[in-house]
Amino acid sequence: MGPQSRPLLKITMSKSGALFVDGTNSSFADLDARLARLAERGGEVWYYREDGQEDPPPIALDVMSLVLSHRVPVSMSSRSEN
């Protein structure tokens, strides 16, 4: 499967700690389930964090740990894709 046909999940963390997945407000449990499905399909994550130069909200570290636990490739984005 080439990179153009690889399933994609776009994660955005707001500076307040709100989590968005593919542009929709999401819960940690929903993200976990979606990452499991993505991993099965050989997908990848695009991750964006608002105010990336500032200290992250506490949930951001949990989100990155969750993404890494599913062993999906991650690209850090400098702009919101949502």
N, C-alpha and C positions, 0 to 999 in steps of 0.2 A: 504494500500500500504506500503510495507516494505521499509526500507532505501535504500536497494540495487536497487529498481526499481523506486526510486524517481527521477524526472527530475532534472538535474543539470546545472547551469550556472556558468562558471568560469570567474571571473573578475580580471584583473590585471591592476594596476596603475603604470606607470613608474615614476621615480623620476622627469622627465621633465613635467609630467602631461598628458602624452598620455594614453588613455583609450583603453584597449583591452578586448574583450568579446569572450570567447572560442578561444583565439589565434588570433583574427582578430581585427585590428584597428577599433574602433567604435565611434559613436557620442553619446552624452548625450541623444538625442531624440530616437535613436535606442535602447539604453539601457533601457529607460523608457518603450518602447513598448515590448521589450523582457521580462522585469520583470513582466509586466502585464500578458503576456501569461504564464509565469512561475508560477505566483501566482494562476492562474486559474487551473493549472495542479498539484498544491500541491508540487512544486519543492523547491529546496534550492540553495543557492549561496555559492560558495567558493571564498573568497576574498583574494587577495595578493597585497601588496604594496611594491614596490622596495625600498630599504633603509628604512625599517619600523621603524628603531630607530631614524631617522631624522625627522624634521618637514615635514608634508605632503604638496604636492602642493595644492593650493586652491581648485581645482576641486575635490580632494579626499573627502573633507567634503561634497560637493554637491552629490557625488556619493553615499556615505554612507547614507545620508539623503534620497536619492531616494530609495535605497534598503529598508531601514526601513519603508518608506511610503507604500511600497507594501506588508509589513508584511510577508516576506518570511524568513525562517531560514537562518542564516549566520554563516559560519565557517571561522575564520581567519586562513590563511595559512602562514607558515613561509618560503614556497618556491613556486616558480612559477609553476603553473600546465599547462601552455601553451606551 
